[in-house]
Amino acid sequence: MNKIVLISGASSGIGLETAKYLSKLNYTVIGLSRSYPKVSYDFDYVLCDITDESAIKKTIEVIYDKYKKIDVLINSAGMGISGAIENTPLDEVKKIFNVNVYGQFLLTKHALVLIRNSSNGKIINISSIASEIALPFQGFYSMSKASIDAFTKALRIELKPFNIQVMALLPGDIKTDFTKNRTKPFKVDNDLYGERVQRSINKMELDEANGMAPIKIAKTIHKYIKRKNLPITKTVGLSYKLIRFLNKFLPEKIVLFFVRKLYG
Ligand SMILES: NC(=O)c1ccc[n+]([C@@H]2O[C@H](COP(=O)([O-])OP(=O)(O)OC[C@H]3O[C@@H](n4cnc5c(N)ncnc54)[C@H](OP(=O)(O)O)[C@@H]3O)[C@@H](O)[C@H]2O)c1
């Protein structure tokens, strides 16, 4: 029987590209998001908002009835937010944590019942290099992805006796609708950060527009699906590997200096 792969965020970007790629390679793919892909696709699809626990439970029942198990869960659903921390309303912070952290937790929690039915279950969480390198004016995005890295590591240890492996993939800039979908900075009177925020966002958006094609992430995910042993965290592309290496070995003050020069 083909491996059964559940992919959240499959209507767009990394999730969609991965779903199409794996489906072409004869994996049984189930895509999941709040809306259907806007392009033609040849895999199964369930509409589900990952912030809604009852919708997730129903989705898992539907998958159980049809497939009985999940071999690989790819948590790709996510959103971005930009703006100064001081100017961000709590409701907007809750929104991003509801999707990127609590939603990912809820889908994983309920999917685990079916992942246990696989002989070699795998969970691949799409984090971001921004989890390790905190970005100014995207602070809450970095916080949410840092949570996913911690979630990944704790879960990996908890699930080891069940032969379920967990990893986080930390992409850099990828050219997807993520840029367009990012919640934009909030206009406030007497904004002290105005120009700095705009400059920073412009740079981010330009980097993303010139970023890697999502197919590269899809191919990397496939490489890890085939691997016997999953790494804990990985990025994609030489330049991002170098950034992670420097971030690890340079003094933090130096790292923050460069981040400030680029995005601050
Ligand atoms: N693009 C980048 O530069 C980049 C870099 C590093 C990491 N990432 C991460 O990669 C992942 C995928 O991003 P992307 O670039 O592919 O962005 P994208 O094109 O905007 O796709 C986001 C996906 O998440 C789904 N989604 C959002 N909220 C949801 C919810 N409440 N319930 C279910 N699905 C939801 C969206 O579908 P619906 O709107 O139809 O629900 C969509 O399919 C994200 O976790 C992102 O943080 C992206």
Ligand as a Chemical Component Dictionary entry (heavy atoms), coordinates in Angstrom:
data_LIG
# 
_chem_comp.id                   LIG 
_chem_comp.type                 NON-POLYMER 
_chem_comp.pdbx_formal_charge   0 
_chem_comp.three_letter_code    LIG 
# 
loop_
_chem_comp_atom.comp_id 
_chem_comp_atom.atom_id 
_chem_comp_atom.alt_atom_id 
_chem_comp_atom.type_symbol 
_chem_comp_atom.charge 
_chem_comp_atom.model_Cartn_x 
_chem_comp_atom.model_Cartn_y 
_chem_comp_atom.model_Cartn_z 
_chem_comp_atom.pdbx_ordinal 
LIG N1  N1  N 0  7.256  31.453 2.213  1  
LIG C1  C1  C 0  8.312  31.578 2.993  2  
LIG O1  O1  O 0  9.228  32.398 2.728  3  
LIG C2  C2  C 0  8.455  30.687 4.200  4  
LIG C3  C3  C 0  9.711  30.610 4.807  5  
LIG C4  C4  C 0  9.865  29.804 5.929  6  
LIG C5  C5  C 0  8.797  29.092 6.441  7  
LIG N2  N2  N 1  7.577  29.196 5.846  8  
LIG C6  C6  C 0  6.475  28.431 6.441  9  
LIG O2  O2  O 0  6.006  27.503 5.494  10 
LIG C7  C7  C 0  4.636  27.195 5.741  11 
LIG C8  C8  C 0  3.864  27.332 4.450  12 
LIG O3  O3  O 0  3.960  28.683 4.005  13 
LIG P1  P1  P 0  3.766  29.082 2.479  14 
LIG O4  O4  O 0  4.929  29.893 2.088  15 
LIG O5  O5  O -1 3.400  27.898 1.692  16 
LIG O6  O6  O 0  2.528  30.088 2.649  17 
LIG P2  P2  P 0  1.115  30.203 1.903  18 
LIG O7  O7  O 0  1.309  30.055 0.438  19 
LIG O8  O8  O 0  0.497  31.463 2.435  20 
LIG O9  O9  O 0  0.309  28.921 2.454  21 
LIG C9  C9  C 0  -0.204 28.868 3.728  22 
LIG C10 C10 C 0  -1.160 27.700 3.813  23 
LIG O10 O10 O 0  -1.670 27.596 5.160  24 
LIG C11 C11 C 0  -3.081 27.411 5.094  25 
LIG N3  N3  N 0  -3.708 27.894 6.327  26 
LIG C12 C12 C 0  -3.574 29.120 6.899  27 
LIG N4  N4  N 0  -4.340 29.208 8.010  28 
LIG C13 C13 C 0  -4.968 28.000 8.141  29 
LIG C14 C14 C 0  -5.890 27.476 9.073  30 
LIG N5  N5  N 0  -6.349 28.203 10.090 31 
LIG N6  N6  N 0  -6.312 26.201 8.909  32 
LIG C15 C15 C 0  -5.880 25.454 7.872  33 
LIG N7  N7  N 0  -5.002 25.899 6.959  34 
LIG C16 C16 C 0  -4.559 27.163 7.081  35 
LIG C17 C17 C 0  -3.503 28.205 3.861  36 
LIG O11 O11 O 0  -4.719 27.728 3.331  37 
LIG P3  P3  P 0  -6.172 28.387 3.517  38 
LIG O12 O12 O 0  -5.997 29.861 3.529  39 
LIG O13 O13 O 0  -6.921 27.851 2.355  40 
LIG O14 O14 O 0  -6.674 27.833 4.808  41 
LIG C18 C18 C 0  -2.375 27.840 2.902  42 
LIG O15 O15 O 0  -2.649 26.600 2.289  43 
LIG C19 C19 C 0  4.178  28.175 6.826  44 
LIG O16 O16 O 0  4.155  27.502 8.070  45 
LIG C20 C20 C 0  5.269  29.252 6.816  46 
LIG O17 O17 O 0  5.400  29.856 8.071  47 
LIG C21 C21 C 0  7.378  29.964 4.733  48 
# 
loop_
_chem_comp_bond.comp_id 
_chem_comp_bond.atom_id_1 
_chem_comp_bond.atom_id_2 
_chem_comp_bond.value_order 
_chem_comp_bond.pdbx_ordinal 
LIG N1  C1  SING 1  
LIG C1  O1  DOUB 2  
LIG C1  C2  SING 3  
LIG C2  C3  SING 4  
LIG C2  C21 DOUB 5  
LIG C3  C4  DOUB 6  
LIG C4  C5  SING 7  
LIG C5  N2  DOUB 8  
LIG N2  C6  SING 9  
LIG N2  C21 SING 10 
LIG C6  O2  SING 11 
LIG C6  C20 SING 12 
LIG O2  C7  SING 13 
LIG C7  C8  SING 14 
LIG C7  C19 SING 15 
LIG C8  O3  SING 16 
LIG O3  P1  SING 17 
LIG P1  O4  DOUB 18 
LIG P1  O5  SING 19 
LIG P1  O6  SING 20 
LIG O6  P2  SING 21 
LIG P2  O7  DOUB 22 
LIG P2  O8  SING 23 
LIG P2  O9  SING 24 
LIG O9  C9  SING 25 
LIG C9  C10 SING 26 
LIG C10 O10 SING 27 
LIG C10 C18 SING 28 
LIG O10 C11 SING 29 
LIG C11 N3  SING 30 
LIG C11 C17 SING 31 
LIG N3  C12 SING 32 
LIG N3  C16 SING 33 
LIG C12 N4  DOUB 34 
LIG N4  C13 SING 35 
LIG C13 C14 SING 36 
LIG C13 C16 DOUB 37 
LIG C14 N5  SING 38 
LIG C14 N6  DOUB 39 
LIG N6  C15 SING 40 
LIG C15 N7  DOUB 41 
LIG N7  C16 SING 42 
LIG C17 O11 SING 43 
LIG C17 C18 SING 44 
LIG O11 P3  SING 45 
LIG P3  O12 DOUB 46 
LIG P3  O13 SING 47 
LIG P3  O14 SING 48 
LIG C18 O15 SING 49 
LIG C19 O16 SING 50 
LIG C19 C20 SING 51 
LIG C20 O17 SING 52 
# 
